[in-house]
Amino acid sequence: MRSWDGTESGANMVTHTLDTDYLVVGAGAAGMAFTDALIADSDADVVVVDRRHAPGGHWNDAYPFVRLHQPSAYYGVNSLPLGADTIDRTGPNAGMYEQAGAAEICGYYDRVMRTSLLDSGAVRYFPMCEYVGGERFVSRLSGECFDVKVRKVLVDATYLEPAVPATTAPPFAVAPDARCIPVGELPHVAGPAERYVVIGAGKTAIDACLWLLQTGVDPDAIRWIKPREAWLRNRFFAQGGELVDDLIEGIARQLESAAHATSPDDLFARLEASEQLFRVDDRVTPSMYKAPTMSTAELKTLRQIRDVVRLGHVRRLDGREIHLDGGTVATSPDAVHVHCAARGLNPAPAVPIFAPGRITLQPVRSGLVPFNAAMVGFVESTGRPLDEKNRLCPTNRLPDVPLDWARGLLVEMSADRMWSKEPDIADWLERSRLNTGRGLRQHFDRPKVQDAMARFLANVRPALATLAAMVP
């Protein structure tokens, strides 16, 4: 039996029918930014479905001391600022734009959903619902089913959802006599441990080490198990706004490094010498690049840790020994082993962002999830043909190995060049708060900007040619 509102009831289920232009699956950073941009420049009707209880995606599962690795000023959605665009005066981020923490970001996305999306009248939101395919989702609480008639496009905002320790079991066996906790439980440890053993080499492990050191743990009480060494971006050159001089200076240095590089090893040596990339241990050649940022103060702090184990991945942990790919090291039942070994960035292969009846949200510019999703939302709103939308939004696969730095730069610079030739996109970029380069023209009279732009123009062609020859 179907009621007036499209509800169908049966003995064991209730099924609702919904009509919408866009069904967005996922209310994380990408889904929120896409939806916000789409409704700002179109009259689209949107249904957003998410399996979590609140918007914000993986931020709802984040460890309490996590902070953005980019300025708050360029994170979130276009319609609502995050933070106050202030520059930190103290601490390891001094001299750079503020970085929001997990609690602030979750509160921000709640406000975005309520005040920017739902209040618009163009968006309906269904939390605690699982998308099961076939344009259908099911409530995780009541079991009610929702069949959706999607008039235009299904938007997959979960394709690159990361794996975090809070929701991912350790990728190694843990014996009952070993004390192993996910990184999010670190602030709840009761009483000092004999040793803190941080397992992992990525952003999460870096954050765990920094938090332990900044809260007073002796560096000699920390052991860091690092399967790989990583290249890290210098956050000083990832700013915008009033600090856009440094952003342009960084790009100029990158192109100079690429233009004169004779090999991949020489390229990364030049990037390091020009302070564009860091590595914690300069005695070890990095084999990983996932694009997290770091300040020079944080780098100095991390280098206090001397007990670093480089024997590959952990395979088994018991109360007395840690078994790794390349050997065994001793441990203790009184040691706290901190699980930071979740996959993190999703290694899913790149697919076209636009397909018939479907959008799969992925990066165009490296490392800027909200900006990329908002750009896709705007391009979708323009009604361009499918091939043209894909031309303007080339997929930039998430990075993993060092040469992905070069591949990513090639993709994003090609996209930037195409965008500059499209008047409506150029206008959108200038009014998008998520665009780090917004307002650059207002600073062209600064000598530092003029010098950096001259070096940019002198090196861009040979740099791109060199990088294209290096990338497989």
Residue pairs with C-beta under 8 A, 6 or more apart in sequence:
1 8
1 9
2 8
3 9
5 16
6 16
6 17
6 18
7 14
7 15
7 16
7 17
8 14
8 15
8 16
8 17
9 15
13 143
13 144
13 145
14 142
14 144
14 145
15 144
15 145
15 146
15 147
16 144
16 145
16 146
16 147
17 146
17 147
17 148
17 149
18 47
18 124
18 146
18 147
18 148
18 149
19 45
19 148
19 149
19 151
20 45
20 46
20 47
20 124
20 148
20 149
20 150
20 151
21 44
21 45
21 46
21 150
21 151
21 152
21 153
22 35
22 38
22 44
22 45
22 46
22 47
22 150
22 152
22 153
22 154
22 155
23 46
23 47
23 49
23 135
23 148
23 150
23 153
23 154
23 155
24 31
24 34
24 35
24 46
24 47
24 48
24 49
24 155
24 157
25 31
25 49
25 50
25 131
25 137
25 154
25 155
25 156
25 157
25 158
26 49
26 50
26 57
26 156
26 157
26 158
26 161
27 48
27 49
27 50
27 52
27 55
27 56
27 57
27 109
27 113
27 125
27 127
27 157
28 50
28 55
28 56
28 57
28 58
28 59
28 157
28 158
28 161
29 56
29 57
29 59
29 75
29 76
29 369
29 370
29 373
30 57
30 157
30 160
30 361
30 369
30 370
30 372
30 373
31 48
31 50
31 57
31 155
31 157
31 158
31 361
31 373
32 55
32 56
32 76
32 77
32 109
32 112
32 113
32 117
32 370
32 373
33 76
33 77
33 78
33 369
33 370
33 371
33 373
33 374
33 377
33 434
34 155
34 157
34 359
34 361
34 373
34 374
34 376
34 377
35 46
35 48
35 117
35 123
35 377
36 77
36 78
36 79
36 112
36 116
36 117
36 374
36 377
37 77
37 78
37 373
37 374
37 375
37 376
37 377
37 378
37 381
38 44
38 46
38 377
38 378
38 380
38 381
39 46
39 117
39 120
39 122
39 123
40 78
40 79
40 378
40 381
41 377
41 378
41 381
41 382
41 428
42 380
42 381
43 122
44 122
44 152
44 381
45 122
46 117
46 122
46 123
46 124
47 123
47 124
47 125
47 126
47 148
48 117
48 123
48 124
48 125
48 126
49 126
49 129
49 131
49 137
49 146
50 57
50 125
50 126
50 127
50 128
50 129
51 128
51 129
51 130
51 131
51 140
52 60
52 127
52 128
53 60
53 127
53 128
54 60
54 106
54 109
54 110
54 127
55 109
55 110
55 112
55 113
55 125
55 127
56 105
56 106
56 108
56 109
56 110
57 161
58 161
58 162
58 164
59 102
59 105
59 106
59 109
60 106
61 164
61 166
61 167
61 184
62 102
62 105
62 164
62 166
62 184
63 102
63 165
63 166
63 182
63 183
63 184
63 186
63 204
63 207
63 208
64 101
64 102
64 103
64 184
64 187
65 101
65 102
65 186
65 187
65 207
65 211
66 101
66 102
66 204
66 207
67 99
67 100
67 101
67 102
67 207
68 75
68 99
68 100
68 101
68 105
69 99
69 203
69 235
69 292
69 293
69 294
70 99
70 235
70 238
70 293
70 367
70 368
71 96
71 97
71 98
71 99
71 238
71 239
71 240
71 241
72 82
72 83
72 85
72 97
72 98
72 99
72 100
73 81
73 82
73 83
73 85
73 97
73 98
73 240
73 241
73 433
74 240
74 368
74 370
74 371
74 433
74 434
74 435
74 436
75 82
75 100
75 105
75 370
75 434
76 82
76 105
76 108
76 109
76 112
76 370
76 434
77 112
77 116
77 370
77 374
77 434
78 374
78 432
78 433
78 434
79 112
79 116
80 108
80 111
80 112
80 115
80 116
81 433
82 100
82 104
82 105
82 108
83 97
83 98
83 100
83 104
84 98
85 97
85 98
85 241
86 97
86 98
87 95
87 96
87 97
87 98
87 242
87 243
88 94
88 95
88 96
88 97
88 98
88 99
89 95
91 297
92 210
92 214
92 295
92 297
92 298
92 301
93 99
93 235
93 295
93 297
94 297
95 236
96 235
96 236
96 239
96 243
96 295
97 239
97 240
97 241
97 243
100 108
113 125
117 123
117 125
118 124
118 125
126 137
126 139
126 146
128 139
128 140
128 141
129 137
129 138
129 139
129 140
129 146
130 137
130 138
130 140
131 137
131 158
132 138
135 147
135 148
135 149
135 150
135 154
136 145
136 146
136 147
136 148
137 145
137 146
137 148
138 144
138 145
138 146
139 145
139 146
150 357
152 357
153 357
153 358
153 359
153 380
154 357
154 358
154 359
155 358
155 359
155 361
156 358
156 359
156 360
156 361
157 361
157 373
159 346
159 348
159 351
159 360
159 361
159 362
160 345
160 346
160 348
160 361
160 362
160 363
160 398
161 346
162 342
162 343
162 344
162 345
162 346
163 342
163 343
163 344
163 346
164 204
164 342
164 344
165 182
165 183
165 184
165 204
165 339
165 340
165 341
165 342
166 182
166 183
166 184
168 342
168 343
170 180
170 199
170 314
170 317
170 339
170 341
171 313
171 314
171 341
171 342
172 199
172 313
172 314
172 315
172 316
172 317
172 341
173 315
173 316
173 317
174 180
174 316
174 317
174 337
175 316
175 317
175 318
175 319
177 318
177 319
177 320
177 333
178 317
178 318
178 319
178 331
178 333
178 337
179 193
179 333
179 334
179 335
179 336
179 337
180 317
180 337
180 338
180 339
181 189
181 336
181 337
181 338
181 339
182 338
182 339
183 204
183 205
183 207
183 208
183 338
183 339
183 340
186 208
186 211
186 212
186 338
189 336
193 221
193 334
193 335
193 336
194 221
194 332
194 334
194 335
195 221
195 222
195 223
195 331
195 332
195 334
195 335
195 336
196 212
196 217
196 221
196 222
196 223
196 335
196 336
196 338
197 222
197 223
197 225
197 322
197 331
197 335
197 336
197 337
197 338
198 205
198 208
198 209
198 212
198 222
198 223
198 224
198 225
198 338
198 340
199 205
199 225
199 314
199 337
199 338
199 339
199 340
199 341
200 208
200 225
200 226
200 227
200 339
200 340
200 341
200 342
201 226
201 227
201 228
201 229
201 230
201 288
202 230
202 288
202 290
202 292
202 340
202 344
203 290
203 292
203 344
204 340
204 342
204 344
205 224
205 226
205 338
205 340
205 341
206 232
206 280
206 292
206 294
206 298
206 302
208 338
208 340
209 222
209 224
209 302
209 305
210 298
210 301
210 302
212 222
213 219
213 222
213 301
213 302
213 304
213 305
214 301
219 304
219 305
219 306
220 306
220 307
222 305
222 307
223 307
223 308
223 309
223 335
224 305
224 307
224 308
224 309
225 308
225 309
225 311
225 314
225 322
225 324
226 308
226 309
226 310
227 310
227 312
227 313
227 325
228 286
228 287
228 288
229 279
229 280
229 281
229 284
229 285
229 286
229 287
229 288
230 279
230 280
230 286
230 288
230 289
230 290
230 292
231 268
231 277
231 278
231 279
231 286
231 288
231 289
231 402
231 405
232 277
232 278
232 279
232 280
232 292
232 293
232 294
232 299
233 276
233 277
233 278
233 291
233 292
233 293
233 294
233 367
234 250
234 275
234 276
234 277
234 278
234 293
234 294
234 295
234 296
235 293
235 294
235 295
236 246
236 250
236 275
236 295
236 296
237 246
237 247
237 249
237 250
237 251
237 253
237 275
237 276
238 247
238 250
238 293
238 436
239 246
239 247
239 436
240 247
240 435
240 436
240 437
240 438
240 439
241 439
244 436
244 437
244 439
244 440
244 443
244 449
245 443
245 446
245 448
245 449
245 452
247 436
247 437
248 440
248 448
248 449
248 452
248 453
248 456
249 448
249 452
250 276
251 452
251 456
252 452
252 453
252 455
252 456
252 459
253 274
253 275
253 276
254 271
254 274
254 276
254 409
254 463
255 455
255 456
255 459
255 460
255 463
256 270
256 274
256 455
256 459
256 463
257 267
257 270
257 271
257 273
257 274
257 276
257 463
258 267
258 270
258 406
258 409
258 459
258 462
258 463
258 464
258 466
258 467
259 459
259 462
259 463
259 466
260 270
261 267
261 270
261 466
261 470
263 470
264 402
264 403
264 406
264 470
267 406
267 466
267 470
268 277
268 286
268 402
271 277
271 405
272 278
272 279
272 282
277 405
278 294
278 296
278 299
279 286
280 299
280 302
280 303
281 303
281 308
284 310
286 402
287 401
287 402
288 400
288 401
288 402
289 399
289 400
289 401
289 402
289 404
289 405
290 344
290 345
290 398
290 399
290 400
291 366
291 367
291 399
291 405
291 408
309 322
309 324
309 329
311 324
311 325
311 326
311 327
311 329
312 324
312 325
312 326
313 324
313 325
313 341
314 322
314 323
314 324
314 341
315 323
315 324
315 325
316 322
316 323
317 323
317 331
317 337
319 331
319 332
319 333
320 330
320 331
320 332
320 333
321 328
321 329
321 330
321 331
322 328
322 329
322 330
322 331
322 337
331 337
345 398
345 399
345 400
346 398
347 398
347 400
348 398
349 397
350 362
350 395
350 396
350 397
351 360
351 362
351 395
352 360
352 390
352 395
353 359
353 360
353 361
353 362
353 364
353 376
353 389
353 390
353 393
353 395
354 380
354 386
354 389
354 390
354 393
355 386
356 386
359 376
359 380
361 372
361 373
361 376
362 372
362 395
362 396
362 397
363 369
363 372
363 395
363 396
363 397
363 398
364 372
364 375
364 376
364 393
364 394
364 395
364 396
364 411
364 412
364 415
365 371
365 372
365 396
365 412
365 415
366 396
366 399
366 408
366 409
366 411
366 412
368 434
368 436
370 434
371 432
371 434
371 435
371 436
372 396
374 432
374 434
375 393
375 428
375 432
376 393
378 425
378 428
378 432
379 389
379 392
379 393
379 425
380 389
382 424
384 392
391 418
392 415
392 418
392 419
392 422
392 425
393 415
394 411
394 414
394 415
395 411
396 407
396 408
396 411
396 412
396 415
397 404
397 407
399 405
399 407
399 408
403 470
403 471
403 472
406 467
406 470
406 471
407 467
407 471
409 467
410 464
410 467
410 468
410 471
413 460
413 464
419 425
419 426
419 429
420 426
429 435
429 437
429 438
430 438
430 439
431 438
432 438
440 449
443 449
444 450
444 453
